Amino acid sequence: TGAISSLQRQMEIQESELRRIRSEKELLQKQLREREVQLQAVSDKFCSMTEEQRQEEIVVMMEEENRNLHQVITEQESQLAEQGKLISELQGIINQLRAEVVNTRLHLLEQKQAQKDIQSQADALQHQALQTRVALEQITSKFERYRNKIIQATFSVEGSQDPVGELTDNEVLEAMQKIINERAEFQHMLKSKGSK
C-alpha cells in the first residue's frame, strides 16, 4: 500500500508538471499569434502611407521588426520543441508509473490470496491436530484400561505377589510371560500324564 501511494504521488507530480508545461506552451503560442497580428497591423498601416522618407523608415523598422520577430519565433519554436519532448518523456514516465501501480496491486492481491491459503492450511492443520489429540487421548485411555486389566489378571493368579510401587510396561510383560510359560509347562505336564 505504501508503494502504491508513493507511485500515485509521483504520478500526480508528473501529471501536474505536464499540465504546467502544456499551459506554458499554449501561452507561447498565444504570444506568437499576437505578435503576428501586431506585425500584420503595422504592415497594413505602413502600406497605406505615401511619403517616400517615411516609407524608407518604415521599411527599415519593418525589417528590424521582422528580424526580431523571426528570432522570437525561432526561440519559441525551439522552446515548443523542447517542451514537446519533455511532454513525451513525462507521458512515458506517467505510463510507467501507472503500470507499476497496476503490478503492485496485482502483487498485493497475490500476497493476500497466498496469505488466505496459508491461513486455510493452518486452520486445517490445527483441526487435524485437535482430532489427533482427541484420538490419542482415547487410545491412551483404552491402553490404560487394558494395562490395568492385564496387571489385575497377572497378579490375581494364585501364588503371585502384589506389585510393589508402580509397574513398568516391561515388568508387566515379564509377569505375563512368566504366567504363560508356567501354564504351558503345566499343560505339557498334564498331557504327558495323559490327562485332559
N, C-alpha and C positions, 0 to 999 in steps of 0.2 A: 504493500500500500504506500509506503514511503517512497519507493522507487517510482511508482505511478504518479504520485503528487509532484515529485521533483521533475519528472519528464513533462507533466502538464504545465508546470510553471515555466519551464524552458520554452515549451511550445507557445505559451501565451506571450512571453517576452519577444520571441521571434516574430510572431504574428503582429504584435504592436509595432516592432521595428519595420516590418513590411508595410503596414498601414502608413507609418510616418514617411517612408521613402516614396510611396505612391502619392501621398499628399504633396510632397515637395516636387515630384515630377509634374503633377498637374499644375502647381503654381508656376514652375518654369515654363511650361507650355503656354499658360495664360499670359505670362510676361512676354513671351516671344510673339504671340499673336498681337498683343497691344503695341509692341514696337513696330511690327509690320504695318499695323493700322496707322500709327503715327507717321511712319515713313511714307506711306501712300498719301496721307493727308498733306504732308509737306511737299511731296512731289506734285500733287494736284494744284496746290496753291502757287508754287513757283512756276508751274507751266502756264498759268494764266497771266503772269506778268510779262510786260513787253520791253522794259528798259534793258538795254544791252549790258550796262555795267552791273546792274542788279542781277541780271541773268548769269553773268560770269561768276559773281559772288555766290549766287545760289548754286551754280554748278559745282564750285569748289566746296561749298558747305555740304552739298548733297554727296559729293564723292567722299568727303571726310566722314560724313554720317554713315554712308554705305560701308566704308571700311570698318568703322566702329561696329556697325550693325552686323557685318559679316563675322567680325571677331567674336561678338557676343553670341551670335548664332552657333559658331564653331564651338565655343566653350560650352554652351548649353547642350548642344548635341553630344559633346564628349561626356558631360555630366549625366545626360539622359542614358547614354550607352553604359556608363559605369553603374548607374542606378539600376538599369535593366539587368545587368549581370549580377548585381548584388541581390536583386529581387529573385532571380532564378536560383541563386545559391541559398537564399533564405527559404524559398519554397521547397528546395531539396532537403534542407535541414528539418523543416516542419514535417515533411512527409516521412523522413527517417524517424523523427520523434514519435509521430503517430504510430508508425509500425512497431517501435519499441514499446509503446504503451499497450498495443494490442498483444504483443508477445508476452509482456509482463503479466497482463491479465490472464492470458491462457496458461502461463506457468503457475500463477496463483490458483487458478481453477484446478489444475492437475495436482498441485500440492494439497488442496483441500480434499479432492477425491481420494488421494493416497492416504491422507490422514483419516478419512472416514473408513477406508478399507482396513487400515491398521487397527482402528478402534473396534471395528466389527470383529476382526480376528481376535483381538484382546478379549472382547466380551465372550466370544465363543470358547476361547481357552479358559477363561475364568469359570464359565458354566461347566465345561468339561472337568476342570479341576474340582469343582464343588461336587459333581456327580461321582468322581473318583474317590473323593474324601468320604462321601456317604457310603459308597460301596466298600471302601477299606474298613470303615467303622463296623459295617455289618459283618464283613468277613472276620475281623478281629474278634467281634463278639461271639460269632459262631465258633471260631477257633478256641476261644477261652472256655466256652461251654463244653466243647468236645474234649479239650485238655483236662478240664475238671472231671468229666466223666471217666476219662482214661485213668486219671490218678485215683479216683474213687474205686474203680474196678480193680486196679492194680494192687492197691494197698488194703482192699477189703478181703483179699484172699486169706484163708486160714494160715496162720503161721507167719504172716508178713507183719512187719513193724511199721507203725505210723511214721511218716517222714518228719524229720527234724528241720524246721525252717522251710523256706520256700524252695521248691524243686526247680532245677533247670530242665530244659527240654531233653537234654541228653540223659539226665538221671531218670526221667520218666520213661524214655525209650529203653534204657538198660533194664529197668524194673519189668517193663512189659516183655522184653526179650527173655528175661530170666523165667518169667511165668510160662511163656510159650515153650521154652526149652524143657522146663520141668514137666509140663503137660504132655509134650511129645515123648519124653522118656517114659513117663508113667503109662501112656498109651502103648508104647512099644513093649513095655514090660508085661502089660496085660495081654497083648497079642501073643507074646512069646509063651505065656502060660495057657493060652487057648481060651481066654476069657473074652466075652464080648464087651 
